[in-house]
Structures are given as C-alpha cells and as structure tokens.
Amino acid sequence: MKNLKFTFRFLNLKGAICLFLTFHSLLFTLHGFSQGVSINSSNAAPDPSAMLDVSGTTTGVLINRMTSAQRNAIVNPAEGLQIFNTDTKCINFYKNHGWFEVCGNCVPPAAPVAGNNGPLCLTSTLNLTASAIPYATYSWTGPNGFTSTAQNPSITNVTTSNGGVYSVMSYINCNSSVATTSVTVIGPIPSTFTWSSLNPLVNELVTFTPTQTGASYSWTFQGGNPATSTAQNPVVSWAIGGTYNVSLTVTVSGCVSVVTTQQITATCPPGTASFTYTGAVQTWTVPPCIASISIDAKGAQGGGPAGGKGGRAIATVTVTPGSTLYIYVGGQPTTRPGATSGGFNGGGKVMALPCGGSTSDGWGGGGASDVRTSVSLSDRLIVAAGGGGSGYSSGAGGIGGGLTGGSGTSFSGIATGGTQTGGGTSGANPGSLGIGGDAGPLSALCIGGGGGGGYYGGAGGSTGSGGGGSSWTGYPGSTNTTNTANYNTGNGSISITY
C-alpha cells in the first residue's frame, strides 16, 4: 500500500502476517493514501479531513464492547477514548478525567402491516394479523376496549359491536407508527319481503321484492310457477286457487339469513254454474284454479196434485281442478200411468195399464238431484232427495229431504221414507240406494204412488202415496252442510258456486 504507515505491536512477526492476510480477505479493500486510510469497495480516496474513512451500504463500524466494570478497569484512558457499554447499551467516551454517556434517540421499528379475515358473519371468529418484525413485541387496541399483546390475536363469537377499526404498533426499544385495519361484522340479514298484488287472482303475475337488496337470494314458492328462484325480484303465478307458503333466504358476503316464510292467497275469479232439469245426465268441468266448490242441490217434487216436496242439500266439497263432474237433476213426473212415469234420477214408478180394467190413481216419485265424480251412485258428492208420488184419492206423498224422508199417507198401510242407511221398507216395494220403490197394485186397482229418489229412496205405496227419499251431505271433508226437508216444488235444480 502506497504511503501507508501502520504501527503494530505484536508478540512476533507471525501475528502481523496473519492480521495482514485477514484484512485482504475482507469484502472491503483497505486503501492507503498520504492523507489517510479508506476502507471501501469502490477504491475511493479518504476524505481529506479523516485519517480513517470507512464507507459501505451493508455494514457498519463496530467499536470495542465492554461492561461498566471492564471500562472502569482501563488504566489511564486517553482523552476521547470510546467504548460501547453493554450494561447501559450506550456509547461511552472519556473526557476531562471522566466518562460520559451518549444514548441518543430510539429509532422506531417498522410499522407492521395489519389485516383481518373479514367481512365476518355473526358468531364467527375474528382473526387479526400483523406482519412479523424480528425481535418486536406488539400492542393492539380496538372497539369494546379491546387490547392484546399477541402478534395475531383472535376474538370468538363476534357481534356487530366487534366491528370497527383496530390499531397495532410494534415495539423495539420504542413504538413504531400505528397501523390500522377495519373490521366489518355483518349484522342480522333481513329476509322479509313484500309482493304485489297483495291478493292476486289465479294466473296473475305477482312480483316479489326483498327488503335486503344487492345480495344472493333463494326463493321457494309452494305450488307456484316457478317453484324456486334466485332472482332478486322474481315474478310468480299460481294456477290453482289457495293459500301457499313463500320462503326466502338471503346471503350477504357468505353470511346466511334466517328463513322468512309468509303466506300468499291466490283466488279464482268467482263464478256460478246452474243446471236445470233436462231428463239426462249433464257434465261440468271444474276450472283449473278451483279446488273446492259449494253445491246447492234441490230434489224434485213427487208426481200428482199432492206429491211430496223435494229436499234441499247444501255443502262445500273439495274437487280436483280440471276434473269432470256428472250432474243429475231430478225430474217431477207429469203423466200417468206408465212404466217410465217415475221422475228422472231414481223416482219410483207406478203400475202400467191395463190394471184389471181400471184406471190408475197413482203417480211416480220425484227424482233426486245429485253431483258425482263418475256415473256410479257410490261416487256422489251430495244428494237432495225427491218427494214421494201421490196415491189414491190425492193422498199426500212423503216429503223428501232431511236425513230421513217422510212417509206417504194412505188409508191402508204406510210407505216409509229412506234413511242414511237404507231405503224405506213399509209399502208395496222398498226403496234402495239412490232409487225409490215402485208402487204396487191393490187387487185389480192401481192406486199407489212411487217412492222418491234420494241417497236411499222411499218405499212405493200400495194403496196410498210413496215415501220420500233421504238427502245426504256426508262426503268426506264436506263443510258448511245444510239439509232442509220439504223445500222444493216442481223439477229439481243444482247450482255450483266457486
């Protein structure tokens, strides 16, 4: 090294050589100049004011380190002598026969990077995070008086009060600047909703509107079209009248609401179907939106001047939308005699002439009025009974209707009415399921009246009027039932309202 002077005190030459080789193995290079010495990697000359100029970007200068006791043991320290006191962690220097200490100001550590695992659902766990800083400790503060010295603290079972700003500092001898992280706790998510119109008709389009907007939705519509939806504002209709459940679940940022269920009632446009006597079976198709109907049925009066009046039966029954119902409207006999002189739908007949050369004084029974799901008597939904036909000398026919039909009058023997369990038994011929008994002759005379049709028919008279049939409103599930006896004159009728 040019112009470089060193004074080494070694025990021997071997030590000096080792020290020299150690310097040359360093990353930095020692450069000697007339004005001083520089240690650097750029081959730069020392500053003119410095005897020793050390520079670098990855290392510093490390002076002698010792305890206070070791420092005090130095003999005759030179003025300006410096050491690092390992007890006080400060620079010490000697001046005016005494030691002075320089501790300086703390250099704050880097502020940590703060974070959290939000947004959070209610009752979940909040995890706060701070980036790792070697040798640092941490200090957290937050809502609800929260404090923690953990690097990554947690709060379980959070509520909305745990939402807000959390602050954290690192500490190495002094505090860093404050880092913050904002925590969002999603509160109770409303899943309530409204719809329009409030009372829709069948097949009317209904729009649903949730209270919570901008979320994910799961709708279910009992009996609706569509049955489910994920739209915010679905449009739904119902083809069949009734009351239905509508349910909604709302999801916000992965948090799921409780389920809200409300009921909506879809009503059918009201209507009435009326049927009068035609002498034949009639049919009616239940509208697609109708699940129940109210039937008002009236049975026919028995034939003759004193035929018993028909009964009236009213009931609300369940039906299948779109199905076919069979309508039987009872008829009142208007002629005599003859094998077909009983009223349509179960009225009992009278004897045909000639009857021992005599004329007939008997009339046929009135037919029942009923509604069926098929042509079978076992599939009747409601029955309004017919009255018994007049007999000899204008005897009064038994009244139809009620749970038991009335008995016909006679000067010899009584024709009884039908019941809920069987036809009338006394008289010329007993009634049966749905059919009144036929009248019978007395010797060569044809003077009896036919029994009225009904759930069970009345008995046919032998010398007098026929018994009335029984009405019936016992179809399973029937409601609002009424049975009135001795109600209707003339032919029967049926009215269906929905």
C-alpha positions as CSV (number, residue, x, y, z in Angstrom):
1,M,0.0,0.0,0.0
2,K,1.4,3.3,-1.1
3,N,2.4,5.9,1.6
4,L,0.6,3.9,4.3
5,K,2.1,3.8,7.8
6,F,0.9,1.4,10.5
7,T,2.3,0.7,13.9
8,F,1.5,-2.8,15.1
9,R,2.5,-4.2,18.5
10,F,2.7,-7.9,18.1
11,L,4.5,-10.5,20.0
12,N,6.0,-11.8,16.9
13,L,6.1,-11.4,13.1
14,K,3.8,-14.3,12.6
15,G,0.9,-12.4,14.2
16,A,1.4,-9.4,11.9
17,I,1.4,-11.5,8.8
18,C,-1.9,-13.2,9.9
19,L,-3.5,-9.8,10.5
20,F,-2.4,-8.6,7.1
21,L,-3.8,-11.6,5.4
22,T,-7.1,-11.2,7.3
23,F,-7.6,-7.7,6.0
24,H,-7.1,-8.8,2.4
25,S,-9.8,-11.5,2.9
26,L,-12.4,-8.9,3.7
27,L,-15.1,-7.9,1.2
28,F,-13.9,-4.3,1.5
29,T,-10.4,-3.3,0.4
30,L,-8.0,-1.2,2.5
31,H,-6.5,1.7,0.6
32,G,-3.7,3.8,1.9
33,F,-3.1,7.4,0.8
34,S,-0.8,10.2,2.1
35,Q,-3.7,12.0,3.8
36,G,-5.2,8.9,5.5
37,V,-6.7,5.5,5.1
38,S,-10.0,4.5,3.4
39,I,-11.9,1.2,3.7
40,N,-14.4,0.6,1.0
41,S,-15.3,-1.4,-2.1
42,S,-15.2,1.4,-4.6
43,N,-11.4,2.3,-4.3
44,A,-12.4,5.8,-3.3
45,A,-9.8,8.0,-1.5
46,P,-10.4,9.0,2.1
47,D,-12.0,12.3,3.0
48,P,-9.1,14.9,3.4
49,S,-10.3,15.6,7.0
50,A,-10.2,11.9,8.0
51,M,-7.3,9.8,9.0
52,L,-9.6,6.7,8.6
53,D,-12.6,6.8,6.2
54,V,-14.9,3.8,6.3
55,S,-17.9,3.6,3.9
56,G,-20.4,0.9,2.9
57,T,-24.1,0.1,2.5
58,T,-24.4,-3.2,4.2
59,T,-22.2,-3.0,7.3
60,G,-21.2,-0.5,10.0
61,V,-18.3,0.2,12.3
62,L,-18.2,-1.9,15.5
63,I,-16.3,-0.3,18.3
64,N,-15.0,-2.1,21.4
65,R,-17.8,-3.5,23.7
66,M,-17.4,-4.0,27.4
67,T,-19.3,-3.8,30.7
68,S,-19.1,-0.8,33.1
69,A,-16.7,-2.7,35.3
70,Q,-14.4,-3.5,32.4
71,R,-14.5,0.1,31.3
72,N,-13.6,1.3,34.7
73,A,-10.6,-1.0,34.8
74,I,-8.9,0.7,31.9
75,V,-5.7,2.3,33.1
76,N,-5.2,6.0,32.3
77,P,-7.8,6.2,29.5
78,A,-6.9,8.6,26.7
79,E,-8.9,11.7,26.3
80,G,-11.6,10.9,23.7
81,L,-11.4,7.1,24.2
82,Q,-14.7,5.5,23.1
83,I,-16.4,2.2,24.0
84,F,-19.9,0.6,23.8
85,N,-21.2,-0.1,27.3
86,T,-23.0,-3.4,27.2
87,D,-24.7,-2.7,30.6
88,T,-26.3,0.6,29.6
89,K,-26.5,-0.1,25.8
90,C,-24.9,3.4,25.2
91,I,-21.8,4.9,23.7
92,N,-19.3,6.0,26.4
93,F,-16.4,8.4,25.8
94,Y,-13.6,9.7,28.2
95,K,-13.3,13.5,28.7
96,N,-11.8,15.7,31.4
97,H,-10.8,12.7,33.6
98,G,-14.3,11.2,33.5
99,W,-16.6,9.0,31.4
100,F,-19.6,10.5,29.5
101,E,-22.5,8.5,28.1
102,V,-24.4,9.1,24.8
103,C,-27.6,7.1,24.4
104,G,-29.2,9.1,21.6
105,N,-32.9,8.8,20.5
106,C,-34.5,5.4,19.7
107,V,-35.0,4.6,16.0
108,P,-38.6,3.3,15.8
109,P,-39.1,-0.1,14.3
110,A,-41.1,-0.5,11.1
111,A,-44.9,-0.4,11.5
112,P,-46.4,-3.8,10.9
113,V,-48.9,-4.5,8.1
114,A,-52.3,-5.0,9.8
115,G,-55.1,-7.2,8.4
116,N,-58.1,-9.3,9.3
117,N,-60.3,-12.1,7.9
118,G,-63.5,-10.1,7.5
119,P,-66.2,-9.5,6.4
120,L,-67.4,-11.7,9.2
121,C,-70.8,-13.3,10.0
122,L,-72.3,-13.1,13.4
123,T,-70.9,-15.7,15.9
124,S,-67.8,-16.4,13.8
125,T,-64.2,-15.8,14.9
126,L,-62.3,-12.6,14.1
127,N,-58.6,-13.2,13.3
128,L,-56.4,-10.1,13.4
129,T,-53.0,-10.3,11.8
130,A,-49.7,-8.2,12.0
131,S,-46.7,-8.8,9.8
132,A,-43.7,-10.4,11.5
133,I,-40.9,-7.9,12.6
134,P,-37.9,-9.7,14.2
135,Y,-37.5,-9.1,18.0
136,A,-40.6,-6.9,18.1
137,T,-43.5,-7.0,20.5
138,Y,-47.0,-5.9,19.6
139,S,-49.7,-3.7,21.1
140,W,-53.3,-3.9,19.8
141,T,-56.3,-1.7,20.6
142,G,-59.9,-1.8,19.2
143,P,-63.7,-1.5,19.8
144,N,-65.2,-2.5,23.1
145,G,-62.0,-1.7,24.9
146,F,-60.1,-4.5,23.1
147,T,-56.4,-4.8,23.9
148,S,-53.9,-7.5,23.1
149,T,-50.1,-8.0,23.0
150,A,-50.3,-11.1,20.7
151,Q,-49.0,-10.7,17.2
152,N,-52.1,-12.3,15.7
153,P,-55.0,-12.1,18.3
154,S,-58.5,-13.6,17.8
155,I,-62.0,-12.7,19.1
156,T,-64.6,-15.6,19.1
157,N,-68.3,-15.4,18.7
158,V,-68.3,-11.8,17.3
159,T,-71.3,-9.5,17.3
160,T,-71.8,-6.2,15.4
161,S,-70.1,-4.4,18.3
162,N,-66.8,-6.0,17.3
163,G,-66.8,-4.2,14.0
164,G,-64.7,-1.1,13.6
165,V,-61.1,0.0,13.3
166,Y,-58.3,-1.9,15.1
167,S,-54.8,-0.4,15.7
168,V,-51.5,-2.1,16.2
169,M,-47.9,-0.9,16.9
170,S,-44.6,-2.8,17.1
171,Y,-42.1,-2.2,19.8
172,I,-38.3,-2.5,19.9
173,N,-37.0,-0.1,22.4
174,C,-39.7,2.4,21.3
175,N,-43.0,2.2,19.4
176,S,-43.5,2.1,15.7
177,S,-46.1,4.3,14.0
178,V,-49.7,3.0,14.2
179,A,-51.1,0.6,11.6
180,T,-54.9,0.1,11.3
181,T,-57.3,-2.5,9.8
182,S,-61.0,-2.0,9.5
183,V,-63.2,-5.0,10.5
184,T,-66.8,-5.5,9.1
185,V,-69.2,-7.7,11.0
186,I,-72.4,-8.3,9.0
187,G,-75.4,-8.0,11.3
188,P,-78.7,-9.8,11.2
189,I,-79.7,-10.0,7.5
190,P,-83.3,-9.3,6.8
191,S,-85.1,-11.9,4.7
192,T,-88.5,-10.2,4.9
193,F,-90.3,-9.3,1.6
194,T,-93.4,-7.9,0.1
195,W,-95.3,-8.6,-3.1
196,S,-97.9,-7.1,-5.5
197,S,-100.6,-7.5,-5.9
198,L,-101.4,-8.4,-2.3
199,N,-104.5,-10.5,-3.2
200,P,-103.7,-12.0,-6.6
201,L,-106.1,-13.9,-8.8
202,V,-105.2,-17.2,-10.2
203,N,-102.7,-16.9,-13.1
204,E,-102.0,-13.3,-12.2
205,L,-98.3,-12.4,-12.3
206,V,-97.0,-11.5,-8.8
207,T,-93.7,-9.6,-8.3
208,F,-91.8,-10.2,-5.0
209,T,-89.5,-7.6,-3.5
210,P,-87.0,-8.4,-0.7
211,T,-86.1,-5.9,2.0
212,Q,-82.4,-6.7,1.5
213,T,-81.0,-5.6,-1.9
214,G,-77.8,-6.4,-3.6
215,A,-77.5,-9.9,-2.1
216,S,-77.9,-13.5,-3.1
217,Y,-81.4,-15.0,-2.8
218,S,-83.0,-18.4,-2.5
219,W,-86.8,-18.3,-3.0
220,T,-89.3,-21.2,-2.8
221,F,-92.9,-20.9,-3.9
222,Q,-95.2,-23.6,-2.8
223,G,-97.4,-24.6,-5.7
224,G,-96.1,-21.6,-7.8
225,N,-94.7,-21.2,-11.2
226,P,-91.7,-21.2,-10.9
227,A,-91.3,-23.2,-7.8
228,T,-87.9,-21.7,-6.9
229,S,-85.9,-18.7,-8.0
230,T,-82.6,-17.0,-7.3
231,A,-83.6,-13.6,-8.7
232,Q,-83.8,-10.6,-6.6
233,N,-87.3,-9.7,-7.8
234,P,-88.9,-12.9,-9.1
235,V,-92.3,-12.9,-10.9
236,V,-94.5,-15.9,-10.0
237,S,-98.1,-17.1,-10.7
238,W,-100.4,-19.7,-9.2
239,A,-102.7,-21.8,-11.5
240,I,-104.9,-23.1,-8.6
241,G,-106.6,-21.0,-6.0
242,G,-105.5,-21.5,-2.4
243,T,-103.1,-20.3,0.3
244,Y,-99.4,-21.0,-0.3
245,N,-96.2,-20.6,1.6
246,V,-93.4,-18.4,0.2
247,S,-90.0,-18.6,1.8
248,L,-86.8,-16.5,1.3
249,T,-83.2,-17.0,2.4
250,V,-80.7,-14.1,1.8
251,T,-76.9,-14.4,1.7
252,V,-74.6,-11.4,2.1
253,S,-70.8,-12.0,1.8
254,G,-71.2,-15.6,2.7
255,C,-73.5,-14.9,5.7
256,V,-76.9,-16.6,5.5
257,S,-80.0,-15.1,7.0
258,V,-82.7,-16.9,8.9
259,V,-85.6,-18.1,6.7
260,T,-88.7,-15.9,6.4
261,T,-91.9,-17.7,5.4
262,Q,-95.1,-15.8,4.5
263,Q,-98.4,-16.9,3.1
264,I,-100.0,-15.7,-0.1
265,T,-103.5,-16.4,-1.1
266,A,-104.4,-16.8,-4.8
267,T,-108.1,-16.6,-5.5
268,C,-110.0,-17.7,-8.5
269,P,-112.4,-15.4,-10.4
270,P,-115.7,-16.2,-8.8
271,G,-118.3,-18.0,-10.8
272,T,-121.6,-19.9,-10.8
273,A,-122.7,-22.9,-12.8
274,S,-126.5,-23.5,-12.8
275,F,-128.3,-26.7,-14.0
276,T,-132.0,-27.3,-14.6
277,Y,-133.9,-30.4,-15.4
278,T,-133.2,-32.0,-18.8
279,G,-134.1,-35.6,-18.3
280,A,-130.5,-36.7,-18.9
281,V,-127.1,-36.6,-17.2
282,Q,-125.2,-33.3,-17.7
283,T,-121.4,-32.7,-17.2
284,W,-119.3,-29.8,-15.8
285,T,-115.6,-29.4,-15.9
286,V,-114.0,-27.9,-12.8
287,P,-112.0,-24.8,-13.7
288,P,-108.2,-25.3,-13.4
289,C,-108.0,-23.0,-10.5
290,I,-110.7,-24.5,-8.4
291,A,-110.0,-26.8,-5.5
292,S,-113.4,-26.6,-3.7
293,I,-116.9,-25.8,-4.7
294,S,-120.2,-25.0,-2.9
295,I,-123.2,-27.0,-4.2
296,D,-126.8,-26.1,-3.7
297,A,-129.0,-29.0,-4.8
298,K,-132.8,-29.3,-4.8
299,G,-134.7,-32.6,-5.3
300,A,-137.8,-32.9,-7.5
301,Q,-141.4,-32.9,-6.1
302,G,-143.3,-36.2,-6.4
303,G,-145.9,-36.6,-9.1
304,G,-149.6,-35.7,-8.7
305,P,-151.6,-33.0,-7.1
306,A,-150.2,-33.8,-3.6
307,G,-146.7,-35.1,-4.4
308,G,-144.3,-34.6,-1.6
309,K,-141.9,-31.7,-2.0
310,G,-138.2,-32.3,-2.7
311,G,-135.5,-31.7,-0.2
312,R,-132.6,-29.2,-0.3
313,A,-129.0,-30.0,0.4
314,I,-126.0,-27.6,0.6
315,A,-122.3,-28.4,1.1
316,T,-118.8,-27.2,0.3
317,V,-116.7,-30.1,-1.1
318,T,-113.2,-30.5,-2.3
319,V,-112.7,-31.3,-6.0
320,T,-109.9,-31.9,-8.4
321,P,-109.1,-28.9,-10.7
322,G,-109.8,-29.8,-14.3
323,S,-111.9,-32.9,-13.5
324,T,-115.3,-33.7,-14.9
325,L,-118.4,-33.8,-12.6
326,Y,-121.6,-35.5,-13.6
327,I,-124.8,-33.6,-12.8
328,Y,-128.1,-35.4,-12.2
329,V,-131.1,-33.0,-11.9
330,G,-134.2,-34.8,-10.6
331,G,-137.5,-34.5,-12.6
332,Q,-141.1,-34.4,-11.4
333,P,-143.4,-36.9,-13.1
334,T,-146.1,-35.1,-15.1
335,T,-148.0,-38.0,-16.7
336,R,-149.6,-41.3,-15.5
337,P,-149.5,-44.2,-15.6
338,G,-146.7,-46.0,-17.4
339,A,-143.5,-48.0,-16.7
340,T,-141.4,-44.8,-17.2
341,S,-143.6,-42.5,-15.2
342,G,-141.1,-42.2,-12.2
343,G,-139.1,-39.0,-12.0
344,F,-135.6,-38.9,-13.6
345,N,-132.8,-40.0,-11.3
346,G,-134.5,-42.5,-9.0
347,G,-138.2,-41.7,-8.8
348,G,-140.3,-44.9,-8.2
349,K,-142.7,-46.0,-11.0
350,V,-146.4,-46.8,-10.9
351,M,-148.1,-49.8,-12.5
352,A,-148.8,-49.7,-16.2
353,L,-152.4,-50.0,-17.6
354,P,-154.5,-52.0,-18.1
355,C,-154.8,-52.7,-14.4
356,G,-157.7,-55.0,-14.1
357,G,-159.7,-52.8,-16.5
358,S,-159.4,-49.9,-14.0
359,T,-157.7,-46.5,-14.4
360,S,-154.7,-45.6,-12.3
361,D,-154.8,-43.1,-9.4
362,G,-151.0,-43.3,-8.6
363,W,-148.2,-41.0,-9.6
364,G,-144.4,-41.7,-9.8
365,G,-142.0,-40.4,-7.2
366,G,-139.8,-37.3,-7.7
367,G,-136.2,-37.8,-8.8
368,A,-133.2,-36.8,-6.6
369,S,-130.7,-34.2,-7.6
370,D,-127.0,-35.1,-7.1
371,V,-123.4,-34.4,-8.2
372,R,-121.0,-37.2,-8.9
373,T,-117.3,-37.7,-9.8
374,S,-118.4,-40.6,-12.1
375,V,-121.7,-42.1,-13.2
376,S,-121.7,-44.5,-10.3
377,L,-124.0,-44.0,-7.3
378,S,-121.1,-44.7,-5.0
379,D,-119.3,-41.5,-6.3
380,R,-121.9,-39.0,-5.3
381,L,-120.7,-35.8,-3.6
382,I,-124.1,-34.6,-2.4
383,V,-127.7,-35.7,-2.7
384,A,-131.0,-33.7,-2.5
385,A,-133.9,-36.1,-2.2
386,G,-137.1,-36.3,-4.2
387,G,-140.6,-36.4,-2.7
388,G,-143.0,-39.4,-2.8
389,G,-145.7,-39.6,-5.6
390,S,-149.4,-39.0,-4.9
391,G,-151.6,-42.1,-4.3
392,Y,-155.3,-42.9,-4.2
393,S,-157.7,-40.0,-3.7
394,S,-154.9,-37.4,-3.9
395,G,-153.1,-38.8,-0.8
396,A,-150.1,-36.7,0.1
397,G,-146.7,-38.1,-1.0
398,G,-143.9,-38.3,1.6
399,I,-141.8,-35.3,1.8
400,G,-138.2,-35.6,0.5
401,G,-135.0,-34.4,2.2
402,G,-133.5,-34.3,5.7
403,L,-131.6,-37.3,7.0
404,T,-134.8,-39.4,6.8
405,G,-137.6,-39.0,4.2
406,G,-141.2,-38.6,5.1
407,S,-143.8,-41.3,4.9
408,G,-146.6,-41.2,2.4
409,T,-150.3,-41.1,3.5
410,S,-152.6,-44.0,2.9
411,F,-155.9,-45.4,4.1
412,S,-154.3,-48.8,4.3
413,G,-150.6,-49.2,5.0
414,I,-147.9,-46.5,5.1
415,A,-144.9,-46.2,2.7
416,T,-141.9,-45.1,4.8
417,G,-139.1,-42.8,3.7
418,G,-135.5,-43.5,3.0
419,T,-132.8,-43.1,5.7
420,Q,-129.0,-42.7,5.9
421,T,-128.5,-46.5,6.0
422,G,-131.3,-48.0,3.8
423,G,-134.5,-47.4,1.7
424,G,-138.0,-47.1,3.0
425,T,-139.3,-50.6,3.9
426,S,-143.0,-50.4,4.6
427,G,-145.2,-50.2,1.5
428,A,-145.6,-52.1,-1.7
429,N,-141.9,-52.1,-2.7
430,P,-138.9,-51.0,-0.6
431,G,-136.5,-48.2,-1.7
432,S,-132.8,-48.9,-2.3
433,L,-129.6,-46.9,-2.8
434,G,-130.5,-44.0,-5.0
435,I,-133.8,-45.4,-6.1
436,G,-137.4,-45.0,-4.8
437,G,-139.6,-48.2,-4.6
438,D,-142.2,-48.8,-7.3
439,A,-145.9,-48.5,-6.4
440,G,-147.8,-51.8,-6.1
441,P,-151.4,-52.8,-7.0
442,L,-154.2,-53.4,-4.6
443,S,-156.1,-56.3,-6.1
444,A,-157.1,-55.1,-9.5
445,L,-156.6,-51.4,-8.6
446,C,-153.5,-49.2,-9.4
447,I,-153.8,-46.6,-6.8
448,G,-150.3,-46.4,-5.1
449,G,-147.6,-43.7,-5.6
450,G,-143.9,-44.2,-6.3
451,G,-141.2,-43.6,-3.7
452,G,-139.0,-40.5,-4.1
453,G,-135.4,-40.9,-5.2
454,G,-132.6,-40.0,-2.8
455,Y,-129.4,-41.1,-1.0
456,Y,-131.7,-44.0,-0.2
457,G,-135.1,-44.0,-1.9
458,G,-138.5,-44.0,-0.2
459,A,-140.8,-47.1,-0.3
460,G,-143.5,-47.3,-3.0
461,G,-147.1,-47.2,-1.9
462,S,-149.7,-49.9,-2.4
463,T,-152.9,-48.2,-1.6
464,G,-151.5,-44.7,-0.9
465,S,-148.7,-42.3,-1.6
466,G,-145.0,-43.2,-1.8
467,G,-142.4,-42.3,0.8
468,G,-139.8,-39.5,0.3
469,G,-136.1,-40.2,-0.2
470,S,-133.3,-39.1,2.2
471,S,-130.8,-36.4,1.4
472,W,-127.0,-36.7,2.1
473,T,-124.1,-34.4,2.8
474,G,-121.7,-36.9,4.2
475,Y,-118.9,-36.8,1.6
476,P,-115.6,-36.8,3.4
477,G,-114.3,-33.4,4.1
478,S,-117.6,-31.6,3.4
479,T,-118.1,-28.3,5.2
480,N,-120.9,-25.8,5.6
481,T,-123.5,-28.5,5.2
482,T,-127.3,-27.9,5.4
483,N,-130.2,-30.3,4.9
484,T,-133.7,-29.0,4.5
485,A,-136.7,-31.2,4.1
486,N,-140.0,-30.4,2.2
487,Y,-138.4,-27.5,0.3
488,N,-138.8,-27.6,-3.4
489,T,-141.7,-27.8,-5.8
490,G,-141.5,-28.9,-9.4
491,N,-138.4,-30.2,-11.0
492,G,-135.1,-30.1,-9.2
493,S,-132.1,-27.9,-9.8
494,I,-128.4,-27.7,-9.0
495,S,-126.2,-24.6,-8.6
496,I,-122.4,-24.7,-8.2
497,T,-120.5,-21.6,-6.9
498,Y,-116.8,-21.2,-6.7
